[in-house]
């Protein structure tokens, strides 16, 4: 009996630790969805800030793994990875390297980065800098495991507006699209060594982050390149299918969204579409199920609520929208001029939205719109970084600081 109790306790503690991990871009499953248990049943009248620290500039989102926060930022002319204690905001370790960088004038207002969100797994946290420097650090002590600058492999080591895609890890492999305009490679590399297992060189990188899914029994990496949406065999790196998807200035930013084994795709001035991917015999095929040319996103990735797609479009200076996932019918649009962008999270039946103006909005989506539950102000400088929610708390990265707020 005693051994059974101990076993149950160990399993319970394992679940508790795992539930706190937000180790990658857009959450535990890379889809902007978390358990309803991570947020309170009753929202307080105001949020209390637990701590706040100066951490540096950049749009890179913090991640949390193994009860440690990792945040990637710029301090003067250095890119800095900092490991932070979530209890008190104290630095556990910090590493940096020099990165002088001149931002393209069209994106000057977004600063010198970094923009890519790190990913943590086992004893490795991986960062991609604004100029394309890919680094892997030991999560316990910050020791640099390996680094690759790609300076000799491509005409440019980063896209025109700076590297922004966030790495993915699966089965001991890291997936990332490196290089620059018209010259790059989607690669799978060993996490612990950086050794490349395969690479696909058919197009340069864009700014969106990859995902992994299975179509017709084949596990594959799905990602936006500069001019396409592509499916790459996870085992071999072989191109399985691709569909033209070219935005003005080649700035595809939104992560693909999986809906009932189809893809929801959106991009700047490209609208939104649902794409079916299938295989007949040995031939891969793609088909547009529906398309909404005039209602797309720039930097925001939508979230799925059963048969509803909730999104934040770039139309009218920032506008929330709710669409039917099956037909593409637009049920509702908010008024315009909401914000420059909004990071969206689903927690049970609730939508959690962090706008770039520092407003954190909790609402309940339906075909009729968003029913506001609560609204808070959590920053007084721009909040482009995606928030992280764990254990009924929220991490907010604004222009130069990282803060932890209690949601209870």
C-alpha positions, 0 to 999 in steps of 0.5 A: 500500500505504501509503495502505491501511495508513493507511486501515485505521489510521484505521478502527481508531482510529475504532472504538476511540473509538466503543467508548468512548462511553456517551453516553446513558441505559443505554449505546450503544444505550439497551438496557443491552447492551455488547460482551463486549470491554468487560469482562475475560475473567478478573475480578480478586480485587479492583478497584482505584480509579483516581481519585475526586472530589467531584461533588455529589448526585443520581441522574443517571448519568454519560455518556462521549463523545469521550473526555470524561465528563459528569456532572450533579449538585447542589451546594448550591442549584445544578445543575452540569454538569461535564466530566471528564478520564477519565484523571485525574478533573480538571475540564475545564470546569464550568457551573451555574445556581441551582435552589432546590428542595423535594422532595415528602415522599414522595420526600424520601429521594431528595434534590433531584436531578437524576435525569435522565441527560444525553445527548451528541452531536457538540458538544452535551450536553443536561441536564434538571434536577429542576425541568424546566430543559432546557439544551444546552451545547457539549461542548468548552468548556461554553458554553450553547447554549440553555436552556428553563425551560417556566415559561410553557408548563405549569401545572407545569414538572416532574412531582410527584416531579421530572423524571427522564426522560433525553433521546434524540437521533436525526437531529439531533432531541432527544426529551423529555417536558416539563411536569408533572401532567396538562399536558405535551408530548412534543417533538422539538426541534433539538439545536443550536437547541432549536427545537421541530419537533413536539409531542404534548400528549395526556398529562403526562410520567411518569419513564421514558425514551423509545426509538425503534423501527420497527413496521409500517414506521413509525419511532416514539417509544415512551414512558410518559406519566402514564397510557399507553404511547404510540407517536408518529410520529417524523417528524410527532409524530402519535399512532399508538397508545396503551394504558392503563398507570397505576401508583399515584402515576403513577410509571412509571419503567422504559424499554420493552424491545424483544423480537423487534419486541414490547415488554416493559413493566413498572411499579410494582404493574403487573407485566410484560407483552409487547405486540405492536404492528401495523398492519392497513391504516390502523389500528394495533392492540395485543395483550397476548401475556402478562402477569404481574400480580404480578412487576413493577419499580419503577425497574429496566429489565430486560435481554434474554439471547436468550430470557430476560428478566432483571429486578429486581422490587420484590417482597419488598424487591428480588428478581432474576427470570428469565422466558421472553421468549416466554411470560412463564413465571417460571423463577426468583426470588432470595430477597428483600431483595437491595437497593432497586434494581439497574442491570442491564447485559448484556456477552456472556453475563454480567449486571453488576448494580450494587445501590444498596447499593454491591455490583457483582455479575457473574453468568451467567444461565440458566433455573436462576438467576444463577451468581455469578462475582464480587462487589465493593464499589465504594461505601459510600454509595447507588449509584442512578445507572446505572454506565458501562462503557468500556475495561474500566473502570467509572464509579460515581456514589454519593451525592456522588462519582464514581469510576473503577475498573479491571476488570482 
